[in-house]
Amino acid sequence: MKKLIIFSIGLLLLVSCKQEKKQETATTEKIEQYSIKQFMDNENAFSNGFSPDKSTVLITSNRSGIYNMYITPVKGGEFAPITASDSSSVFGISYFPEDDRILFRMDGNGDEIFKIFMKDSTGIKRLTPEKNVRALFRGWAKDGKSFFYGSNERNPKFMDHYEMNLSDFTPKMIYQNDEGMQFGGMSDDRTFIALTKSINTNDTDLYLLNTKTKEKTKINKNVSGNSPQDFSPDNAFFYYTTDDGAEFSYVMKYNLKDGTQEKLIEKDWDISNFYFTKNGTYQIMFTNEDAKTVMSIKEVASGNEVQFPNIEDQQILSASFSKDETMALLRVGGSNTPTNSYAYDLETKNYYQLTDVLNKEIDPDHLVTAEVVRFPSFDGTEIPAIYYRPKQASLNEKVPALVWVHGGPGGQSRQGFSAFIQYLVNHGYAVLAVNNRGSSGYGKSFFKMDDQNHGDKDLKDCIAGKDWLAKQDSIDADKIGIIGGSYGGYMTMAALTYAPEEFKVGVNIFGVTNWIRTLRSIPPWWESFKDALYTEMGDPNTADSVRLKQISPLFHTEKVTKPLLVLQGAKDPRVLKVESDEIVEGVRKNGVPVEYVLFEDEGHGFVKKENQIEAYGKVRQFLDTYLKGEGVKATNDDKNTSTNVDKKV
């Protein structure tokens, strides 16, 4: 784990002078402030693959206000719409390997019960069962004549492994999952399937199932975090990452013939992804380096590193290759710019921008670049965080601030673009995205530090983040709030409940408030992960329920004294609507200002533009009123948002 560097006094003075100069500059720079509609008019678009002849690229985009599919020329150009849904979001999977038919998925307005569909010249055909069956695409067969998918059609609790033949679209079960295993990939010759069984939220047992002999071999010898990565294209080796005997995940190579294995690659950070292109030309690796994605690609034959273009000093977040492996689709972005898709020709070294998602009305120079900071918590533990400082903030113009808590438990705030965060920062709110203990990416010891300790030490880390903000010269120490979604929403309610005087306001976005109910009502397809979640949080069906009740804000609402905003999707299968209904009802009994925004057509996260505009505009209205203290007059640039205390959309 990275540690703070102790600087000399002289260097500290130099840094201090530079920071002060930057703050003075900020007071003279005119920053245009944009409405939430302008920020949400940033398009979210991503590529789904090349057409077989590499002439076009399949794109999923929300430019219509909801996700639909489009195609665009491989060298960039106009988008041609393929679907025109105005209700459920449509997410592209890919072209068919040999023709221009398209595979895609939809769910029911965020209920996460996905179906797989085909789009061809005659229209749209659903390929997986309609009612209450979840299906997830798992890849194309190497010969291009079938695809694989997981489905809980047989048993709602478990995802079996199927192959669907393209000649008549009949499914065939390849692996019946009766043991709550999680699928981790299959060799191209279909001989081996990688499976995992969760022990806790970090550690997993890793198995290889021989589909011919039905023999299942356990790969890991010790309790550790293991993740299947890929099989070699020649079906001779299996690759996986593990943190066995180490803080961070490294790559292991397993010989499928004799069972011998060796450590292949190790770094000072987690190796998060390792795989080969389909024909085995390239080896691709991604690492999570201080909440930043770093890509490394090698040519397998020579072992040489393949140099990819440095596009405006942004990160390459993903890479997928054409069938002949002469071109790659890259997703490129940074903390101060939305992610765009590019087509890259590995032979000519030319790249072509396929998407341009930043709203033309927004000056990119007015967006803020995130900074990684660290601060000590109450017990001396070093806490990393991502800091967004408004350009207009200075010693003479102090700004209010927010502690932002990611989802999870076990998530991580990354150095990526967030239109919501940039919107708040643009309007003068500093944001500190805290990666409190229990966050991923900083070693397994740090990850496990909050096990069965939620609402205590992780909360104290967030309070330490607030204290760090309060010491910054450009922050108004009396105006610091807390905000988060899912687990972050829980942390918001924990802060207002168990440390009611620490934060001035709280914004709870579909946050857990009753752990007993949430842990008992997790979706059936999470069955394979349920025991691991119970290990971390506690089993609500045992004596653990006493502690779970103690850390559930719903049972202690009388302690809440600060203004609260709650946002919720009615279709959310993870954090049920009743969680937000009841916390709002309970806090209102205290006479505390409470605002509640409910979206009837959203799930665990808001994906429709009109709902994002409503939700995030409402957040700023609330903050302007109760944190900045300027009241509703400060929100006249966002007239499209509602000022009702309760709102159903």
HELIX and SHEET records of a PDB file:
HELIX    1   1 ILE A    9  THR A   28  1                                  20    
HELIX    2   2 ILE A   36  MET A   40  1                                   5    
HELIX    3   3 PRO A  364  HIS A  366  5                                   3    
HELIX    4   4 ALA A  419  ASN A  426  1                                   8    
HELIX    5   5 LYS A  444  LYS A  448  1                                   5    
HELIX    6   6 LYS A  457  ALA A  470  1                                  14    
HELIX    7   7 TYR A  487  TYR A  498  1                                  12    
HELIX    8   8 TRP A  515  ARG A  520  1                                   6    
HELIX    9   9 PRO A  524  TRP A  526  5                                   3    
HELIX   10  10 GLU A  527  MET A  537  1                                  11    
HELIX   11  11 ASP A  544  GLN A  550  1                                   7    
HELIX   12  12 PRO A  553  LYS A  559  5                                   7    
HELIX   13  13 LYS A  577  ARG A  588  1                                  12    
HELIX   14  14 LYS A  609  LEU A  623  1                                  15    
HELIX   15  15 ASP A  624  LYS A  628  3                                   5    
HELIX   16  16 GLY A  631  ASP A  638  5                                   8    
SHEET    1   A 4 ALA A  45  PHE A  50  0                                        
SHEET    2   A 4 THR A  56  SER A  61 -1                                        
SHEET    3   A 4 ASN A  68  PRO A  73 -1                                        
SHEET    4   A 4 ALA A  80  PRO A  81 -1                                        
SHEET    1   B 4 VAL A  90  TYR A  95  0                                        
SHEET    2   B 4 ILE A 102  MET A 106 -1                                        
SHEET    3   B 4 LYS A 115  ASP A 120 -1                                        
SHEET    4   B 4 GLY A 123  ARG A 126 -1                                        
SHEET    1   C 4 ALA A 135  TRP A 140  0                                        
SHEET    2   C 4 SER A 146  SER A 151 -1                                        
SHEET    3   C 4 ASP A 160  ASN A 165 -1                                        
SHEET    4   C 4 PRO A 171  TYR A 175 -1                                        
SHEET    1   D 4 GLN A 182  MET A 186  0                                        
SHEET    2   D 4 PHE A 192  SER A 198 -1                                        
SHEET    3   D 4 THR A 204  ASN A 210 -1                                        
SHEET    4   D 4 LYS A 216  LYS A 218 -1                                        
SHEET    1   E 4 ASN A 226  PHE A 231  0                                        
SHEET    2   E 4 PHE A 237  THR A 242 -1                                        
SHEET    3   E 4 TYR A 250  ASN A 255 -1                                        
SHEET    4   E 4 GLN A 261  ILE A 265 -1                                        
SHEET    1   F 3 ASP A 270  PHE A 276  0                                        
SHEET    2   F 3 TYR A 282  ASN A 288 -1                                        
SHEET    3   F 3 THR A 293  GLU A 299 -1                                        
SHEET    1   G 4 GLN A 315  PHE A 321  0                                        
SHEET    2   G 4 MET A 327  GLY A 334 -1                                        
SHEET    3   G 4 THR A 337  ASP A 345 -1                                        
SHEET    4   G 4 TYR A 351  GLN A 353 -1                                        
SHEET    1   H 9 GLU A 371  PRO A 376  0                                        
SHEET    2   H 9 GLU A 382  TYR A 388 -1                                        
SHEET    3   H 9 ALA A 430  VAL A 434 -1                                        
SHEET    4   H 9 VAL A 399  VAL A 405  1                                        
SHEET    5   H 9 ILE A 475  GLY A 485  1                                        
SHEET    6   H 9 GLY A 506  ILE A 509  1                                        
SHEET    7   H 9 LEU A 564  GLY A 569  1                                        
SHEET    8   H 9 VAL A 594  PHE A 599  1                                        
SHEET    9   H 9 ASP A 646  LYS A 648  1                                        
END                                                                             
